[in-house]
Amino acid sequence: MIASPMEVCCLHLPFNEGSAECVLTLASPWDVIPQNYEELLSDKELERLRSIVSEKRRREYVLGRIITKNALSTLVGKIKHQDVSTLNETSGCPVIVNSDYAVSISHSGGLVASLVFEKRHSFGIDVECISEKNIRAAAHVTSEQEPVPRNPEHLIIAWTLKEALSKALKCGFYRSFDEFSLSWFAQSSKICHCSYANHPEFFGIACLTCDYSFAVSYRRRTPLPKKYYAQFLDSIHRIQTSVLNNSV
Ligand SMILES: CC(C)(COP(=O)(O)OP(=O)(O)OC[C@H]1O[C@@H](n2cnc3c(N)ncnc32)[C@H](O)[C@@H]1OP(=O)(O)O)[C@@H](O)C(=O)NCCC(=O)NCCS
């Protein structure tokens, strides 16, 4: 449907009440989006698309919706893409209409990411490319009191960890940045972990790879053992490398 490169990473989470899954997809908007993409979007999604002027933003929107539908069909079986709507609430939070699944979406520097998961859980994701503009923004978002080394890479990682939390909380960055402050930050190899001062119930993991930082924030009670997130981040690295090597 979409020209390669696009890979899907399936992460199986062993929850207490039985197994559950979430599906992470990373894709590049510079890929050829199928000519029939309008047939894959619902009427409401097309209505929203018509209001988006920027070509880059249109591609991100279309690709985000298509990979979310593909992920949903991995989880629930065959679906008719046109019947599934991922719309944004007033806060901007994306919602898969009439579904037991929720989604978190992010785009930056040519990558679009979507994580589809069961609604009873809370996940937020963020991807940011390392650029001069983003480094300046990241320095603004993290205070000197926070336990994060003040170099460009770590500041970008901290930013993604915070934005991922803001999405897991469904509020976005409309609250003060203090709300998302980090109280603990550690790095082991290329994987960083954090706790949040004002949201101790959440945990964040991030990795920096191929000039992108990618972060996931989720509730601590979500029993995601270390070996799973190591696997998760390995997959992200593999997908990013594959997507970026094949991108224009
Ligand atoms: C959430 C937010 C930070 C995302 O910013 P962004 O630059 O668009 O970053 P991303 O590409 O990573 O994320 C975009 C996606 O976030 C999701 N999103 C937006 N608001 C959200 C919210 N309240 N909760 C959860 N997810 C949200 C959307 O799915 C969106 O993609 P879509 O429009 O295609 O559906 C932004 O919408 C926001 O809250 N802005 C507030 C003001 C601000 O920008 N401050 C300065 C930041 S340095």
The ligand as an SDF file (V2000), in Angstrom:
LIG
                    3D

 48 50  0  0  0  0  0  0  0  0999 V2000
    1.5330   18.0590   22.0340 C   0  0  0  0  0  0  0  0  0  0  0  0
    2.4250   19.0360   21.2920 C   0  0  0  0  0  0  0  0  0  0  0  0
    3.5680   19.4640   22.1930 C   0  0  0  0  0  0  0  0  0  0  0  0
    2.9380   18.3400   20.0280 C   0  0  0  0  0  0  0  0  0  0  0  0
    3.7490   19.2030   19.3110 O   0  0  0  0  0  0  0  0  0  0  0  0
    4.2160   18.9410   17.7960 P   0  0  0  0  0  0  0  0  0  0  0  0
    5.2830   19.8800   17.5030 O   0  0  0  0  0  0  0  0  0  0  0  0
    3.0430   18.9510   16.8980 O   0  0  0  0  0  0  0  0  0  0  0  0
    4.8820   17.5350   17.9380 O   0  0  0  0  0  0  0  0  0  0  0  0
    4.6420   16.0780   17.3830 P   0  0  0  0  0  0  0  0  0  0  0  0
    4.7800   16.0230   15.9300 O   0  0  0  0  0  0  0  0  0  0  0  0
    5.5400   15.2100   18.1780 O   0  0  0  0  0  0  0  0  0  0  0  0
    3.1650   15.6500   17.7650 O   0  0  0  0  0  0  0  0  0  0  0  0
    2.0650   15.8990   16.9570 C   0  0  0  0  0  0  0  0  0  0  0  0
    0.9680   14.9930   17.3980 C   0  0  0  0  0  0  0  0  0  0  0  0
    0.7530   15.1480   18.8000 O   0  0  0  0  0  0  0  0  0  0  0  0
   -0.5490   14.6990   19.0750 C   0  0  0  0  0  0  0  0  0  0  0  0
   -1.0990   15.5750   20.0750 N   0  0  0  0  0  0  0  0  0  0  0  0
   -1.3910   16.8950   19.9470 C   0  0  0  0  0  0  0  0  0  0  0  0
   -1.9350   17.3450   21.0870 N   0  0  0  0  0  0  0  0  0  0  0  0
   -1.9880   16.2960   21.9420 C   0  0  0  0  0  0  0  0  0  0  0  0
   -2.4640   16.1400   23.2680 C   0  0  0  0  0  0  0  0  0  0  0  0
   -3.0440   17.1350   23.9390 N   0  0  0  0  0  0  0  0  0  0  0  0
   -2.3440   14.9370   23.8530 N   0  0  0  0  0  0  0  0  0  0  0  0
   -1.8080   13.8790   23.2060 C   0  0  0  0  0  0  0  0  0  0  0  0
   -1.3390   13.9660   21.9180 N   0  0  0  0  0  0  0  0  0  0  0  0
   -1.4450   15.1720   21.3180 C   0  0  0  0  0  0  0  0  0  0  0  0
   -1.3290   14.7260   17.7590 C   0  0  0  0  0  0  0  0  0  0  0  0
   -1.6600   13.4070   17.4080 O   0  0  0  0  0  0  0  0  0  0  0  0
   -0.3520   15.3180   16.7700 C   0  0  0  0  0  0  0  0  0  0  0  0
   -0.3680   14.7210   15.4840 O   0  0  0  0  0  0  0  0  0  0  0  0
   -1.6260   14.8930   14.4990 P   0  0  0  0  0  0  0  0  0  0  0  0
   -1.9870   16.3250   14.5390 O   0  0  0  0  0  0  0  0  0  0  0  0
   -1.1230   14.4230   13.1890 O   0  0  0  0  0  0  0  0  0  0  0  0
   -2.7070   14.0280   15.0580 O   0  0  0  0  0  0  0  0  0  0  0  0
    1.6730   20.2980   20.8590 C   0  0  0  0  0  0  0  0  0  0  0  0
    0.5060   19.9600   20.1720 O   0  0  0  0  0  0  0  0  0  0  0  0
    1.3650   21.2370   21.9930 C   0  0  0  0  0  0  0  0  0  0  0  0
    0.8250   20.9180   23.0080 O   0  0  0  0  0  0  0  0  0  0  0  0
    1.7490   22.4900   21.7980 N   0  0  0  0  0  0  0  0  0  0  0  0
    1.6130   23.4710   22.8660 C   0  0  0  0  0  0  0  0  0  0  0  0
    2.4020   24.7060   22.7180 C   0  0  0  0  0  0  0  0  0  0  0  0
    3.8130   24.5000   22.2770 C   0  0  0  0  0  0  0  0  0  0  0  0
    4.0350   24.0370   21.1780 O   0  0  0  0  0  0  0  0  0  0  0  0
    4.7990   24.9100   23.1010 N   0  0  0  0  0  0  0  0  0  0  0  0
    6.1780   24.9810   22.7340 C   0  0  0  0  0  0  0  0  0  0  0  0
    6.9090   23.6630   22.6160 C   0  0  0  0  0  0  0  0  0  0  0  0
    8.6770   23.9030   22.6690 S   0  0  0  0  0  0  0  0  0  0  0  0
  1  2  1  0
  2  3  1  0
  2  4  1  0
  2 36  1  0
  4  5  1  0
  5  6  1  0
  6  7  2  0
  6  8  1  0
  6  9  1  0
  9 10  1  0
 10 11  2  0
 10 12  1  0
 10 13  1  0
 13 14  1  0
 14 15  1  0
 15 16  1  0
 15 30  1  0
 16 17  1  0
 17 18  1  0
 17 28  1  0
 18 19  1  0
 18 27  1  0
 19 20  2  0
 20 21  1  0
 21 22  1  0
 21 27  2  0
 22 23  1  0
 22 24  2  0
 24 25  1  0
 25 26  2  0
 26 27  1  0
 28 29  1  0
 28 30  1  0
 30 31  1  0
 31 32  1  0
 32 33  2  0
 32 34  1  0
 32 35  1  0
 36 37  1  0
 36 38  1  0
 38 39  2  0
 38 40  1  0
 40 41  1  0
 41 42  1  0
 42 43  1  0
 43 44  2  0
 43 45  1  0
 45 46  1  0
 46 47  1  0
 47 48  1  0
M  END
$$$$
